[in-house]
Amino acid sequence: MNRRKWYRIILTIIFVCTVIFTGIYYVYSVNNGIPDSLKVYVGDDSRFDFSMPVEAGVEADTETLNINNAAKSENGEIHFSLNKPFTVSSSETGRYKMNLKLFGMFSLKSISLDVIDSKSVIPCGNNIGIQIKTDGLLVLGTGTVTGADKMDYEPAYQILQTGDYITEINGEEVTSIEQFTKCLQNCEKKRATLGIRRGDNVSQVKLDTIECEDGSVKIGVWVREDTQGIGTLTFVGKDGKFAALGHGITDADTGVLMQIKSGKLYNTEIINIVKGTSGTPGEIMGMILASNSQIIGKIRKNTPLGISGKVSKVFADKISERESFPVGLRQDIKKGPATIFCQLGEKLEEYNINIEDINRGSTDNKGLVLKITDKRLLEKTGGIIQGMSGAPIIQNGKIIGAVTHVFVNDPTKGYGIFIEEMIE
């Protein structure tokens, strides 16, 4: 076979691979450009514009659910195209299953269409001190232990992993590092049986315990039982339920989302504001007023989309004096001017921002790209800084999202989460 034929074969292979890769990437982009759930308010007209070559089919009564430019097939499904704008309205709450087909031929995925009651919450923006206690002891890593015989041992190696939670020792529930250490000292036969949770799996493992020169007993593992920090309260509902941060609380050393047993919100005292610069994030530096009289809420959940729980009655009564805002859904958001509520001292203020991009298919905490345009805020902080996560975003009289991340190389810009992702 001559060289020219080899070139043709190689070019053909490259062409085929390029076509396959482009096709896979295109399907991936279309799939991720459409959220797994569309929410509309009962009695409202909601307009969507995905501009994608996808056909949708949903089983519903046309007298209850109305989709413009839709056709009803013989099997009772409503069919319509996502390649052009469409409007959805319904006279009743409910959930409908929508089957999506790429080009009307290839099955893409199924999503839900949720018709829900409209909701209003109170946007906050207050600084909050956060303290959480993990559900078990979080394993940060393993290491060597020098025994009384001056030999090095690593009893937890390849048995425990970073991100595991130690929940029991010798049948006794683990509630603190202090208690865990005491139980280790009392281990008989130089063996310890640990209950561990790894993801959703619970199991038991046995480890050798090592007696050290100082008489202490160790197993060569670093653990954490709690953490704390400062963030921003996003909103409080009429029922006292709150949401904050817009992202989960992760361990600073491992980046693992922390599974919490309990947690509290406290009032804070701001000590200093460190301005952000390109390559160096700024920070709200403050002191958590960790006393019972300063508790303003209890944390019940820590998820990748933020923390939630319920505020105290005293704080709920205080916050109820503020104006409530209707919750805006992702289809209500427009590129252009908006504002955020943020506290950088004793006073809560509203600052101007601009929404520069919207990823309506996002189900994480980076659905919005925003830019700080308010000169007052830029002068104080340089843009978005650590501690501002959770600052509520307001547009056209609705709360539509919350600040979540800063662009490290440009602190005037950052990401935001759709508020509907933070509401249970």
Secondary structure, 3 states (H helix, E strand, C coil): CCHHHHHHHHHHHHHHHHHHHHHHHHHHHHHHCCCCEEEEECCCCEEECCCCCEEEEEECCCCCEEECCCEECCCCEEEEECCCCEEEEECCCEEEEEEEEECCCEEEEEEEEEEECCCEEEECCCEEEEEEEEEEEEEEEECCEECCCCCEECCCCCCCCCCCEEEEECCEECCCHHHHHHHHHCCCCCEEEEEEEECCEEEEEEEECEECCCCCEECCEEEEEEEEEEEEEEEEECCCEEEECCCCCECCCCCCECCEEEEEEECEEEEEEECCECCECCEEEEEECCCHHHEEEEEEEEECCEEEEEECHHHHHHHCCCCCEEECCHHHCCCEEEEEEEECCCCEEEEEEEEEEECCCCCCCCCEEEEECCHHHHHHHCCCCECCCCCEEEECCEEEEEEEEEECCEEEEEEEEEHHHCCC
